[in-house]
Amino acid sequence: MRDAGGRVLIIDDERPIRRFLSTVLQAHDYATFEASSGEDGLAAVTRYRPDVVILDLGLPGIDGIEVTRRLREWTTIPIIILSVRDQEADKIAALDAGADDYLTKPFGMEELRARVQAVLRRAAVSPASDPEARIRVGAVEIDLARHTVAVAGEEVHFTPTEFELLRLLASHPGRILTHEAILKQVWGLEYADETHYVRTYVNQIRKKLRENPAANVRYILNEPGLGYRFVDLDE
């Protein structure tokens, strides 16, 4: 029987931080597991099958970015980065590698818990009422039940957050969705000021849809100062 809150793997080389996080999360009905290095963390994901990973960047051996890349080769498990590094370049690197969220140390436990809950909500699979429900726009096909995306007939890997953002945009063809609306619906109310999240994830999605923003934007149009609009310019 799974714990009410879910299963959380904490990968951090500082034992006091691991112990503190475990204690607080367990008090909110999460089951927690710990690893002190990147290599041990990868093994622990396979062993414990957690619902979410909390990951430090500065690990001995392979670092958090590489751990994220390796996990993304075979799983879409939500990953929250917890790091002292607060530069935008570090955040973008982690998100580009496939992380779902980034929280800078020091942090508030209520904020961390809210973000854990948010990524778990996004990762929860709720099958569409119609098992055949799909969105087809140009060469893109989005299977809403299976949570898969194909481009020109070839399935492309999307993380849960990337899929939810693409689904949101594609479900409102031609409509401008503001940064605020996207943040509220994909990340939650607590992310209202994190506009860089939208930009970073849109860029990741564009690459996977084989778009080059500087040359051949076809599906996701930027509306300066407002947000984004999903269209098929080849129609």
N, C-alpha and C positions, 0 to 999 in steps of 0.2 A: 504493500500500500504506500502510495506516494505521499510525501508531506504536503500539508495544506498549502503552504506558500510556494513550494517547488524546491528543486535541488540546485544549489549554487556551488560552483567550484571556484576557490580563491587561489590565484597563482601570484605569489609575492614572496620575495626573498627575505622579508623582514617578519620574523615570527610574531612579534608583538602586534603588528598590523593584522596578520592573519587571525590571531587569537581574538583581537578586538572585533573584527568584522564578523567572525563566526559567532561570537557571543551575542552581538546585537541582532544578527539575522536569525539566529535560532530562537531568540525571544519573540520574533514575529512569525514563527512557524515554518521557517525555511530549514531544510536539511543542508548542512555545509560539509564540504570536503576541502582539503588543503594540499598545495604543492609549492615547493620552494624554488623551483627552477623551470626553465622552459621545457626541457626534456621530460621532467617529471610531470609537468602540467599536461603535455600531450598524451602521455600514458594514462594520466588520471581521467582525461576526457573519455578515452576508450573504456576504461574500467568502470567509471561511475555513471556515465551517460547523464551529465547534469543538464538542467534546463537553461542555465545561463552561466557564463564564465566572467569572473571579475579578474582582470589581468593587469599587472604592472608592466611598464615598458622596460625598466632597467633591471633585467634579470641576469643572473650568471649563466654562462653558456649562450644558448640562442636567446635573443632578446624578444620583447613582446611583439614587435612588428613581425618578426619571422614566425613566431608562434601563431599569430593571426593568419598569416599567409598559408601556413601549413594546414591549419584547421579549415580554412576556406577551400582547400582542395577536395574536401570530402564531406563537410558538414555546414549547415546553415545555423548552427546554434548561436544564439545572441552572445555577443562579446562586448563587455563594458571595460574600457581602458581606465585605469586609476593610476595617475602619474603625477610627479612633481613638475614635469615638463609642461610649461604653459604657452610655448610658442605656437603660433598658428601652423607653421610648417610641420611640427610634430603631430598636431591634431589631424591635419590633412593626410599625412603619411599613414597614420593609423586607420583613418576612415577609408583611404584608398586601398589599404591592405584587406579591408573587409570588416573592421570593427563597426559596431552598431551605435556606440556612444563613447563619450570621452569626458571624464571628470578629473579636475585638477586637485591635487592635495595642497593644503588641507581642505577637507570637505565636511559638510554636515551629514550626519547619518540619515536624517529624514530625506534629504535630497537624494542620497544614494538609494535608499529604499524606494523612493518614487521612480527613480530611473530603472531599477530592477523590475518593478511592476510594469513600467511602460514597455520595456523590451519584451517581457513575457506576454503582454497583451498583443503586441504586434506579431509575435511568433506563433501565437495560438492559431491553429488551423481550424477555420470554421467553414466546412464544405458549403458551396453555393447550393441554393435550393434546386437549381437545375444542374445536374451533373455534367451536362454538355455545354454549360455557359462559357462562351469564349468572346473575346473582343478581337476583331481582326481589323487592322488598319495598315494598308499597304502590305509590306512584307512581314509585318509583325503580327504574331498571334499570341494572345494572352489567355491561358487556360485558368479560369478563376477557381475551379474546383481543385485542380492538381497543383496550383501555385507554380506554374511553369511558364516560360516565355520562349518562343521560337522566332528566329529571324531568318527569313528566306528558307524555312523548313528545317533549320538547324537549332536544336535546343541550346539555350545560353543560360549559364548559371546566374541567378539573382539571389542576393541575401533577402531575408524577410523584409527588411526596411526598404531596400531598393524595389522589391516587388510591390509593396504597398504604395509607394510613391508613384510608380508607373501605373498601377491600377487606378489610383485616384485621378491622375491626369487623363488617362485614356478613357475613363468613365464619364468625362465631361468634355467631349471633343469640341474644339472651337471656343471654349469658355476660358476666360482668364481666371486663373486661381492665384490669389494673392499669396505672398510669402506667409502672412499671418494665418490664412486659412489652411495652407499646406502644413505648417508647423503644428497647428491645433489638431488636425485630423490624423497626421502620420505620427507625430512625436508626443502630442499632448499639450495641455495648457501650460505646463511648467517650462516649455521650450519656446515661449513666445518671442524671446529676444535672440534666439540662436539662428539668425538668418543665414549664417555661413553654412549651416547644415544643409539647407536646401540647395545652395549653389554647388556644394561639394558632391552631393548625391545626384543632382541632375547631370553634372559632368560625367560621373561614373556610368549613369544610365545611357547617356549619349554614346559613350564609347562602346557599350555593349550592343546598342542599336546600330552601330557602325556609322555614327554621325561624326563629322568634324565641324565643330561650331564655327571655325574660321572659313569653311569652304562649302560644306554641303548639309546644312541643317535641313532636315525634312520633317521631323515629327514634333520636337519640343522647341517652341519659339520663346525667346526671352522678351518679356514686355518690360522695358527699362523702368525701374522704380515701382513696379507693380507686382510682377510675379511671372508665371509661365502659362503657356497655352499649348495644348496638344492638337496637332493638325496633321493632315497628309498633303504636303505641298505638291505631290505628283498627281493628285486627283484632278 
